[in-house]
Amino acid sequence: MNAAAKIFNLVLLIAAGATTASAQNATEIRPGGYLEMSWKQVAAKMPSKWYSTEEAKLAAENVLLAQKDIGGWAKNKDYHKLSKTEADELIKQKSEIGATFDNGATIRELKFLALMYSHVKDERYKKAVARGLDYIFLAQYDNGGWPQFYPVRPGTPYSGHITYNDDSMVNIMSFLRDVYSDHEGFASLKLPEKLKQKAKISFNKGIECILNTQIIVNGKPTVWCAQHDKETMVPANARSYELASFSGSESVDIALLLMSIERPSDRIIKAVDGAVDWFTAHQIEDTRLKETDKNGKEDLVVIHVRNAPPLWARFYDLETGEPFFCDRDGIKRESLAEIGYERRNGYSWYTDAPQKLLKKYPVWKAQQSSPKDL
């Protein structure tokens, strides 16, 4: 019996006795209950003692099984409940070139294995984390950025752009900082100082990339695009409806990452100031999203509501600074109502995320006194 079959059989045994369990505010997880949760929940949000259980070890076996030879992982896989067919397919794909950081992939698996090692001193977890770090270092461009996929997927040029989309690069850099600072959950790995120093250098290169890709308008820093060309570092298109733009979504966590740096340089402070000024100037007031029942199905519409909390668009035109919306035809429209039902309801066109940035900014700004160069 191969490794995949053993894993599959163990899953069946656990699933047979599974009972419904809620992941929200859980202090106890019933046997098998984790199988009803998402991988995102299982990887990081279980009660601490769960990561010492046989169930957790089973999930870890799947994660080890799925790590590609290059060191990263594929995306959108429920590693805690793989079928035998899925496990066999992942084994076949291990030697295929390429892994991804998209949708939290690779970073989520690395954090899970580091967390597992803090509870179960299985040296395989530690070795897998080290291999994953090597993949991160390998994938980083000389300019400090990371692509969505590495190596770039054939026929998908945008997968090679410097990618902030869905917080991909922020996730990578936050992980690197946890590694080199021996953050809780990582100290137990006792990684070599040389490796931690390499993680710190990689993080600092990432900060340089962030500063160098910030969009400048009339000499003033503003925000970022969801992806930037890896050579020119200018805003770039991704999928047909994801055109180059000022990003009202991804730019939030980029700015928050900069704000989290101790003793920030003048340039970092100016970058944050510029982003906050841009968000303040581009908030959309008296607007709310509402789901209406149209012809028997829900449909998202924009309504006017006086004094509604501010919203921001996902995309703002690089020339006019106005919000725009896109169908799969790649044509810019001025309102959500102008695009088709599928994209209107299948994508996040508005966000309130900048509110958390604007809320934290005054306290952060007051703390800045004697900045030093990066």
Sine and cosine of phi, psi and omega as CSV:
sin_phi,cos_phi,sin_psi,cos_psi,sin_omega,cos_omega
0.00,0.00,0.80,-0.60,-0.02,-1.00
-0.98,0.18,0.10,-0.99,-0.07,-1.00
-0.87,0.50,-0.65,0.76,-0.02,-1.00
-0.89,0.46,-0.66,0.75,-0.01,-1.00
-0.91,0.41,-0.64,0.77,0.03,-1.00
-0.88,0.48,-0.70,0.72,0.00,-1.00
-0.89,0.46,-0.70,0.71,-0.02,-1.00
-0.88,0.47,-0.68,0.73,-0.01,-1.00
-0.90,0.43,-0.63,0.77,0.04,-1.00
-0.90,0.44,-0.63,0.78,0.04,-1.00
-0.88,0.48,-0.68,0.73,0.00,-1.00
-0.88,0.48,-0.64,0.76,0.00,-1.00
-0.90,0.44,-0.67,0.74,-0.01,-1.00
-0.94,0.35,-0.68,0.73,-0.05,-1.00
-0.89,0.45,-0.53,0.85,-0.04,-1.00
-0.88,0.47,-0.51,0.86,0.00,-1.00
-0.97,-0.26,0.24,0.97,-0.09,-1.00
-0.95,0.31,0.59,-0.81,0.13,-0.99
-0.81,-0.59,0.37,-0.93,-0.06,-1.00
-0.89,0.45,0.71,-0.71,0.03,-1.00
-0.65,-0.76,0.62,-0.78,0.03,-1.00
-0.99,-0.11,0.70,-0.72,-0.01,-1.00
-0.99,0.11,-0.29,0.96,-0.08,-1.00
-0.98,0.19,0.80,-0.59,0.03,-1.00
0.81,0.58,0.52,0.85,-0.03,-1.00
-0.97,0.24,0.74,-0.68,0.13,-0.99
-0.95,-0.32,-0.37,0.93,0.07,-1.00
-0.73,-0.68,0.67,-0.74,0.06,-1.00
-0.91,-0.42,0.87,-0.49,0.01,-1.00
-0.91,0.43,0.48,-0.88,0.03,-1.00
-0.78,0.62,0.81,-0.59,0.01,-1.00
0.99,0.10,-0.18,0.98,-0.05,-1.00
-0.88,0.47,-0.46,0.89,-0.01,-1.00
-0.90,0.44,-0.38,0.93,-0.02,-1.00
-0.94,0.34,-0.28,0.96,0.00,-1.00
-1.00,-0.09,0.07,1.00,-0.03,-1.00
-0.97,-0.25,0.21,-0.98,0.07,-1.00
-0.98,0.18,0.36,-0.93,0.05,-1.00
-0.89,0.45,-0.57,0.82,0.03,-1.00
-0.86,0.51,-0.66,0.75,0.03,-1.00
-0.93,0.36,-0.73,0.68,-0.06,-1.00
-0.90,0.43,-0.62,0.79,-0.09,-1.00
-0.91,0.42,-0.48,0.88,-0.14,-0.99
-0.60,-0.80,-0.16,0.99,-0.20,-0.98
-0.87,-0.50,0.32,0.95,0.05,-1.00
-1.00,0.09,0.33,-0.94,0.12,-0.99
-0.84,0.55,0.59,-0.81,-0.12,-0.99
-0.79,0.61,-0.69,0.72,-0.09,-1.00
-0.93,0.36,-0.30,0.95,0.02,-1.00
-0.89,0.46,-0.52,0.85,-0.06,-1.00
-0.95,0.31,0.04,1.00,0.12,-0.99
-0.97,-0.25,-0.02,1.00,-0.11,-0.99
-0.99,0.11,0.23,-0.97,0.07,-1.00
-0.91,0.42,-0.54,0.84,0.05,-1.00
-0.88,0.47,-0.69,0.72,0.01,-1.00
-0.90,0.44,-0.64,0.77,0.02,-1.00
-0.90,0.43,-0.58,0.82,0.04,-1.00
-0.90,0.43,-0.71,0.71,0.05,-1.00
-0.87,0.49,-0.64,0.77,0.01,-1.00
-0.90,0.44,-0.58,0.81,0.05,-1.00
-0.87,0.50,-0.66,0.75,0.02,-1.00
-0.91,0.43,-0.64,0.77,0.00,-1.00
-0.91,0.41,-0.68,0.74,0.06,-1.00
-0.89,0.46,-0.67,0.74,0.00,-1.00
-0.86,0.50,-0.61,0.79,-0.13,-0.99
-1.00,0.05,-0.18,0.98,-0.01,-1.00
-0.90,0.43,0.81,-0.59,-0.02,-1.00
-0.96,0.27,0.34,-0.94,-0.02,-1.00
-0.85,0.52,-0.48,0.88,-0.01,-1.00
-0.97,0.23,-0.26,0.97,0.11,-0.99
0.91,-0.42,-0.25,0.97,0.00,-1.00
-0.97,-0.26,-0.20,-0.98,-0.05,-1.00
-0.75,-0.66,0.28,-0.96,0.15,-0.99
-0.98,0.18,0.17,-0.99,-0.03,-1.00
-0.97,-0.24,0.30,-0.95,0.13,-0.99
0.86,0.51,0.68,0.74,0.05,-1.00
-0.91,-0.41,0.71,-0.70,0.08,-1.00
-1.00,0.05,0.99,0.12,-0.14,-0.99
-0.91,0.41,-0.29,0.96,-0.01,-1.00
-1.00,0.07,-0.11,0.99,-0.01,-1.00
-0.52,-0.86,0.84,0.55,0.04,-1.00
-0.97,0.25,0.66,-0.75,0.15,-0.99
-0.98,0.21,0.22,-0.97,0.03,-1.00
-0.87,0.49,-0.65,0.76,0.02,-1.00
-0.88,0.47,-0.69,0.73,0.02,-1.00
-0.90,0.43,-0.68,0.74,0.00,-1.00
-0.90,0.44,-0.68,0.73,0.02,-1.00
-0.88,0.47,-0.63,0.77,-0.01,-1.00
-0.92,0.39,-0.63,0.77,0.02,-1.00
-0.91,0.42,-0.59,0.81,0.05,-1.00
-0.89,0.46,-0.67,0.75,0.02,-1.00
-0.91,0.42,-0.52,0.85,-0.09,-1.00
-1.00,0.05,-0.11,0.99,-0.09,-1.00
-0.83,0.55,-0.61,0.79,-0.07,-1.00
-1.00,0.06,-0.13,0.99,0.03,-1.00
-0.92,0.40,0.67,-0.74,-0.03,-1.00
-0.95,0.31,0.73,-0.68,0.12,-0.99
0.92,-0.38,0.68,-0.73,0.13,-0.99
-0.60,-0.80,-0.12,-0.99,-0.11,-0.99
-0.53,-0.85,0.36,-0.93,0.15,-0.99
-0.95,-0.32,0.02,1.00,-0.07,-1.00
-0.92,0.40,0.60,-0.80,0.02,-1.00
0.83,0.56,0.52,0.85,0.05,-1.00
0.99,0.11,0.00,1.00,-0.04,-1.00
-0.88,0.47,0.43,-0.90,-0.04,-1.00
0.96,0.29,-0.80,0.60,0.00,-1.00
-0.92,0.40,-0.67,0.74,0.02,-1.00
-0.89,0.47,-0.67,0.74,-0.01,-1.00
-0.92,0.39,-0.63,0.78,0.02,-1.00
-0.91,0.41,-0.67,0.74,0.03,-1.00
-0.90,0.44,-0.63,0.78,0.03,-1.00
-0.89,0.46,-0.72,0.70,-0.02,-1.00
-0.91,0.40,-0.60,0.80,0.07,-1.00
-0.90,0.43,-0.66,0.75,0.04,-1.00
-0.90,0.43,-0.67,0.75,0.04,-1.00
-0.87,0.49,-0.66,0.75,-0.03,-1.00
-0.91,0.42,-0.52,0.86,0.02,-1.00
-0.92,0.38,-0.31,0.95,0.02,-1.00
-0.95,-0.31,-0.56,0.83,-0.05,-1.00
-0.76,-0.65,0.93,-0.36,-0.10,-0.99
-0.98,0.19,0.91,0.41,0.08,-1.00
-1.00,-0.06,0.90,-0.43,-0.10,-1.00
-0.88,0.47,-0.36,0.93,0.04,-1.00
-0.90,0.43,-0.56,0.83,0.04,-1.00
-0.89,0.45,-0.71,0.70,-0.02,-1.00
-0.89,0.46,-0.69,0.73,0.00,-1.00
-0.90,0.43,-0.62,0.79,0.02,-1.00
-0.91,0.41,-0.61,0.79,0.05,-1.00
-0.90,0.44,-0.68,0.73,0.02,-1.00
-0.89,0.46,-0.65,0.76,0.04,-1.00
-0.91,0.42,-0.63,0.78,0.03,-1.00
-0.90,0.43,-0.63,0.78,0.08,-1.00
-0.88,0.47,-0.67,0.74,0.04,-1.00
-0.86,0.50,-0.62,0.79,0.04,-1.00
-0.90,0.43,-0.65,0.76,0.03,-1.00
-0.88,0.47,-0.71,0.71,0.01,-1.00
-0.90,0.44,-0.65,0.76,-0.02,-1.00
-0.90,0.43,-0.63,0.78,-0.09,-1.00
-0.98,0.22,-0.32,0.95,-0.07,-1.00
-0.95,0.30,0.73,-0.69,0.07,-1.00
-0.96,0.28,0.32,-0.95,0.05,-1.00
-0.87,0.49,-0.47,0.88,0.00,-1.00
-0.99,0.15,0.00,1.00,0.08,-1.00
0.98,-0.18,-0.19,0.98,-0.04,-1.00
-1.00,0.07,0.21,-0.98,0.08,-1.00
-0.82,-0.58,0.60,-0.80,0.09,-1.00
-0.99,0.14,0.16,-0.99,0.07,-1.00
-0.95,0.31,-0.66,0.75,0.06,-1.00
-0.83,-0.56,0.55,-0.84,0.13,-0.99
-0.61,-0.79,0.78,-0.63,-0.20,0.98
-0.89,0.46,0.24,-0.97,-0.05,-1.00
-0.86,0.51,0.66,-0.75,0.01,-1.00
-0.93,0.35,0.76,-0.65,0.04,-1.00
-0.84,0.54,0.72,-0.69,0.02,-1.00
0.99,0.17,0.02,1.00,0.01,-1.00
-0.76,-0.65,0.97,0.23,-0.10,-1.00
-0.84,0.54,-0.58,0.81,-0.06,-1.00
-0.91,0.41,-0.32,0.95,0.02,-1.00
-0.93,0.38,-0.20,0.98,0.05,-1.00
-0.99,-0.13,-0.05,1.00,0.04,-1.00
-0.92,0.39,0.42,-0.91,0.23,-0.97
-0.88,0.48,0.85,-0.52,-0.23,-0.97
-0.90,-0.43,0.91,-0.41,0.17,-0.99
-0.99,-0.15,-0.23,0.97,-0.07,-1.00
-0.78,0.62,0.71,-0.70,-0.02,-1.00
0.82,0.58,0.50,0.86,0.08,-1.00
0.89,0.46,0.45,0.89,-0.06,-1.00
-0.83,0.56,-0.81,0.59,-0.07,-1.00
-0.95,0.32,-0.56,0.83,0.07,-1.00
-0.89,0.46,-0.66,0.75,0.04,-1.00
-0.87,0.49,-0.70,0.72,0.01,-1.00
-0.87,0.49,-0.74,0.67,-0.08,-1.00
-0.93,0.36,-0.59,0.81,0.06,-1.00
-0.90,0.45,-0.63,0.78,0.05,-1.00
-0.90,0.44,-0.72,0.70,0.01,-1.00
-0.86,0.52,-0.66,0.75,0.01,-1.00
-0.92,0.40,-0.63,0.78,0.07,-1.00
-0.87,0.50,-0.60,0.80,-0.02,-1.00
-0.93,0.38,-0.80,0.60,-0.12,-0.99
-0.97,0.23,-0.31,0.95,0.02,-1.00
-0.99,-0.12,0.07,1.00,-0.05,-1.00
0.80,0.60,0.71,0.71,0.04,-1.00
-0.86,0.51,0.41,-0.91,0.02,-1.00
-0.77,0.64,0.76,-0.65,-0.04,-1.00
0.99,-0.14,-0.26,0.97,-0.01,-1.00
-0.90,-0.43,-0.42,0.91,-0.04,-1.00
-0.86,0.51,-0.57,0.82,-0.05,-1.00
-0.91,0.41,-0.34,0.94,0.02,-1.00
-0.92,0.40,-0.49,0.87,-0.03,-1.00
0.76,0.65,0.79,0.62,0.00,-1.00
-0.92,0.39,0.48,-0.88,0.01,-1.00
-0.85,0.52,0.59,-0.81,0.00,-1.00
-0.85,0.53,-0.57,0.82,0.01,-1.00
-0.88,0.47,-0.64,0.77,0.01,-1.00
-0.94,0.33,-0.64,0.77,0.02,-1.00
-0.92,0.39,-0.61,0.79,0.05,-1.00
-0.91,0.42,-0.60,0.80,0.04,-1.00
-0.90,0.43,-0.62,0.79,0.04,-1.00
-0.90,0.43,-0.62,0.78,0.01,-1.00
-0.92,0.38,-0.67,0.74,0.03,-1.00
-0.89,0.46,-0.66,0.75,0.02,-1.00
-0.89,0.46,-0.68,0.74,0.04,-1.00
-0.87,0.50,-0.73,0.68,-0.03,-1.00
-0.89,0.45,-0.59,0.81,0.09,-1.00
-0.90,0.44,-0.60,0.80,0.05,-1.00
-0.89,0.45,-0.64,0.77,0.04,-1.00
-0.89,0.45,-0.67,0.74,0.04,-1.00
-0.87,0.50,-0.65,0.76,0.02,-1.00
-0.89,0.45,-0.68,0.73,0.02,-1.00
-0.86,0.51,-0.72,0.70,-0.01,-1.00
-0.92,0.40,-0.59,0.81,-0.05,-1.00
-0.98,0.19,-0.29,0.96,0.03,-1.00
-0.99,-0.16,-0.14,0.99,0.02,-1.00
-0.85,0.52,0.73,-0.68,-0.06,-1.00
-0.96,0.27,0.81,-0.59,-0.02,-1.00
-0.97,-0.24,0.78,-0.63,0.03,-1.00
-0.81,-0.59,0.86,-0.50,-0.02,-1.00
0.81,0.59,0.65,0.76,0.05,-1.00
0.99,0.17,0.04,1.00,-0.06,-1.00
-0.90,-0.45,0.73,-0.68,0.05,-1.00
-0.92,0.39,0.62,-0.78,0.02,-1.00
-0.87,-0.50,-0.96,-0.29,0.00,-1.00
-0.79,-0.61,-0.45,-0.89,-0.09,-1.00
-0.76,-0.65,0.29,-0.96,0.18,-0.98
-1.00,0.01,0.27,-0.96,0.02,-1.00
-0.93,0.37,-0.37,0.93,0.07,-1.00
-0.46,-0.89,0.52,-0.85,-0.02,-1.00
-0.77,-0.63,0.56,-0.83,0.02,-1.00
-0.85,0.52,0.72,-0.69,-0.09,-1.00
-0.94,0.35,-0.35,0.94,0.00,-1.00
-1.00,-0.10,-0.80,0.59,-0.07,-1.00
-1.00,0.06,-0.36,0.93,-0.01,-1.00
0.93,0.36,0.24,0.97,0.04,-1.00
-1.00,0.04,0.32,-0.95,0.04,-1.00
-0.81,0.58,0.61,-0.79,-0.09,-1.00
-0.68,-0.73,0.42,-0.91,0.07,-1.00
-0.96,0.27,0.44,-0.90,0.16,-0.99
-0.88,-0.48,-0.90,-0.43,0.05,-1.00
-0.93,0.38,0.19,-0.98,-0.15,-0.99
-0.84,0.54,-0.47,0.88,-0.02,-1.00
-0.98,-0.21,0.10,1.00,0.02,-1.00
-0.91,-0.41,0.98,0.18,-0.07,-1.00
-1.00,0.08,0.36,-0.93,0.06,-1.00
-0.82,0.57,0.68,-0.73,-0.13,-0.99
-0.22,-0.98,0.11,-0.99,0.32,-0.95
-0.98,0.19,0.78,-0.62,-0.02,-1.00
-1.00,-0.05,0.87,-0.49,0.07,-1.00
-1.00,0.09,-0.01,1.00,-0.04,-1.00
-0.91,-0.40,-0.92,0.40,-0.06,-1.00
-0.87,0.50,-0.49,0.87,-0.05,-1.00
-0.90,0.43,-0.37,0.93,-0.04,-1.00
-0.90,0.44,-0.82,0.57,-0.06,-1.00
-0.95,0.31,-0.40,0.92,0.13,-0.99
-0.89,0.45,-0.75,0.66,0.01,-1.00
-0.89,0.45,-0.64,0.77,0.01,-1.00
-0.91,0.41,-0.59,0.81,0.07,-1.00
-0.88,0.47,-0.70,0.71,0.04,-1.00
-0.88,0.47,-0.62,0.79,0.00,-1.00
-0.93,0.37,-0.36,0.93,-0.04,-1.00
-0.99,0.12,-0.10,1.00,-0.03,-1.00
-0.98,0.19,0.79,-0.62,0.02,-1.00
-0.95,0.31,0.64,-0.77,0.02,-1.00
0.75,0.66,0.89,0.46,-0.05,-1.00
-0.92,0.40,0.47,-0.88,0.03,-1.00
-0.96,0.27,0.21,-0.98,0.08,-1.00
-0.83,0.56,-0.65,0.76,-0.05,-1.00
-0.92,0.40,-0.63,0.77,0.04,-1.00
-0.91,0.42,-0.68,0.73,0.02,-1.00
-0.88,0.48,-0.68,0.73,0.03,-1.00
-0.91,0.42,-0.58,0.81,0.02,-1.00
-0.90,0.44,-0.70,0.71,0.02,-1.00
-0.92,0.39,-0.71,0.71,0.03,-1.00
-0.83,0.56,-0.70,0.71,-0.02,-1.00
-0.90,0.44,-0.67,0.75,0.01,-1.00
-0.90,0.43,-0.69,0.73,0.01,-1.00
-0.90,0.44,-0.68,0.74,0.05,-1.00
-0.87,0.50,-0.65,0.76,0.00,-1.00
-0.91,0.42,-0.72,0.69,0.01,-1.00
-0.89,0.46,-0.63,0.78,0.02,-1.00
-0.89,0.46,-0.64,0.77,-0.05,-1.00
-0.97,0.22,-0.32,0.95,-0.12,-0.99
-0.90,-0.43,0.30,0.95,0.06,-1.00
-0.96,0.29,0.53,-0.85,-0.03,-1.00
-0.97,-0.26,0.88,-0.47,-0.12,-0.99
-0.98,-0.18,0.32,-0.95,0.09,-1.00
0.82,0.58,0.59,0.81,-0.06,-1.00
-0.74,-0.68,0.64,-0.77,0.03,-1.00
-0.59,-0.81,0.50,-0.86,0.08,-1.00
-1.00,-0.08,0.62,-0.79,-0.02,-1.00
-0.64,-0.77,0.67,-0.74,0.08,-1.00
-1.00,-0.05,0.84,-0.54,0.02,-1.00
-0.91,-0.42,0.45,-0.89,0.02,-1.00
-1.00,-0.02,0.95,-0.31,-0.05,-1.00
-0.87,-0.50,0.90,-0.44,0.00,-1.00
0.83,0.56,0.63,0.78,0.07,-1.00
1.00,0.10,0.10,1.00,0.05,-1.00
-0.63,-0.77,0.48,-0.88,-0.04,-1.00
-0.94,0.34,0.56,-0.83,0.00,-1.00
-0.59,-0.80,0.73,-0.69,-0.05,-1.00
-0.99,0.10,0.78,-0.62,0.03,-1.00
-0.75,-0.66,0.38,-0.93,0.05,-1.00
-0.98,-0.22,0.78,-0.62,-0.01,-1.00
-0.83,-0.56,0.41,-0.91,0.04,-1.00
-1.00,0.02,0.85,-0.53,0.04,-1.00
-0.73,-0.68,0.92,-0.40,-0.05,-1.00
-0.87,0.49,0.73,-0.69,0.04,-1.00
0.91,0.42,0.36,0.93,0.09,-1.00
-0.92,0.40,0.50,-0.86,0.06,-1.00
-0.83,0.55,0.54,-0.84,-0.06,-1.00
-0.91,0.41,0.50,-0.87,0.11,-0.99
-0.82,-0.57,0.25,-0.97,0.09,-1.00
-0.74,-0.67,0.52,-0.85,0.06,-1.00
-0.98,0.20,0.39,-0.92,0.06,-1.00
-0.94,0.35,-0.63,0.78,-0.06,-1.00
-0.79,-0.61,0.68,-0.73,0.10,-0.99
-0.82,-0.57,0.69,-0.73,-0.04,-1.00
-0.88,0.48,0.71,-0.70,-0.05,-1.00
-0.93,0.37,-0.38,0.93,-0.01,-1.00
-0.99,-0.11,-0.71,0.70,-0.07,-1.00
-1.00,-0.07,-0.38,0.93,-0.07,-1.00
0.97,0.23,0.15,0.99,-0.02,-1.00
-1.00,-0.07,0.50,-0.87,0.05,-1.00
-0.89,0.47,0.54,-0.84,0.13,-0.99
-0.61,-0.79,0.30,-0.96,-0.06,-1.00
-0.71,-0.71,0.50,-0.87,-0.11,-0.99
-0.68,-0.74,0.65,-0.76,0.21,-0.98
-1.00,-0.01,-0.08,-1.00,-0.01,-1.00
-0.94,0.33,-0.11,0.99,0.06,-1.00
-0.99,0.15,-0.11,0.99,0.05,-1.00
0.96,0.27,0.25,0.97,0.01,-1.00
-1.00,-0.10,0.79,-0.61,-0.02,-1.00
-0.94,0.35,0.69,-0.73,0.12,-0.99
-0.82,-0.57,0.41,-0.91,-0.10,-0.99
-1.00,0.08,-0.30,0.95,-0.05,-1.00
-0.66,-0.75,0.39,-0.92,0.02,-1.00
-0.89,0.45,-0.56,0.83,-0.04,-1.00
-0.91,0.42,-0.32,0.95,-0.07,-1.00
-0.99,0.10,-0.17,0.99,0.02,-1.00
-0.98,-0.21,0.30,-0.95,-0.10,-0.99
-0.93,0.36,0.27,-0.96,-0.07,-1.00
-0.84,0.55,-0.69,0.72,-0.10,-1.00
-0.87,0.50,-0.77,0.64,0.00,-1.00
-0.97,0.24,-0.54,0.84,-0.01,-1.00
-0.86,0.50,-0.60,0.80,-0.06,-1.00
-0.96,-0.27,-0.07,1.00,-0.06,-1.00
-0.94,-0.35,0.33,0.95,-0.05,-1.00
-0.44,-0.90,0.44,-0.90,0.00,-1.00
-1.00,-0.03,0.98,-0.19,-0.08,-1.00
-1.00,-0.04,-0.30,0.95,0.01,-1.00
-0.78,-0.63,0.37,-0.93,0.02,-1.00
-0.50,-0.86,0.47,-0.88,0.14,-0.99
-0.93,-0.37,0.15,0.99,-0.05,-1.00
-0.83,0.56,-0.58,0.82,0.00,-1.00
-0.86,0.51,-0.32,0.95,0.01,-1.00
-0.86,0.51,-0.62,0.78,-0.02,-1.00
-0.93,0.38,-0.55,0.84,0.06,-1.00
-0.92,0.38,-0.74,0.67,-0.02,-1.00
-0.91,0.42,-0.48,0.88,0.02,-1.00
-0.95,0.31,-0.62,0.79,-0.04,-1.00
-0.99,0.13,-0.39,0.92,-0.14,-0.99
-0.85,0.52,-0.73,0.68,-0.05,-1.00
-0.85,0.53,-0.66,0.75,0.01,-1.00
-0.92,0.40,-0.71,0.71,0.02,-1.00
-0.87,0.49,-0.71,0.71,-0.05,-1.00
-0.89,0.46,-0.61,0.79,0.00,-1.00
-0.92,0.38,-0.39,0.92,-0.04,-1.00
-0.99,0.13,-0.23,0.97,-0.06,-1.00
-0.99,0.14,0.87,-0.50,-0.03,-1.00
-0.77,-0.64,-0.83,0.55,-0.04,-1.00
-0.83,-0.56,0.96,0.30,-0.03,-1.00
-0.92,0.40,0.49,-0.87,0.07,-1.00
-0.84,-0.54,0.35,-0.94,0.00,-1.00
-0.89,0.45,0.56,-0.83,0.03,-1.00
-0.87,0.49,0.00,0.00,0.00,0.00
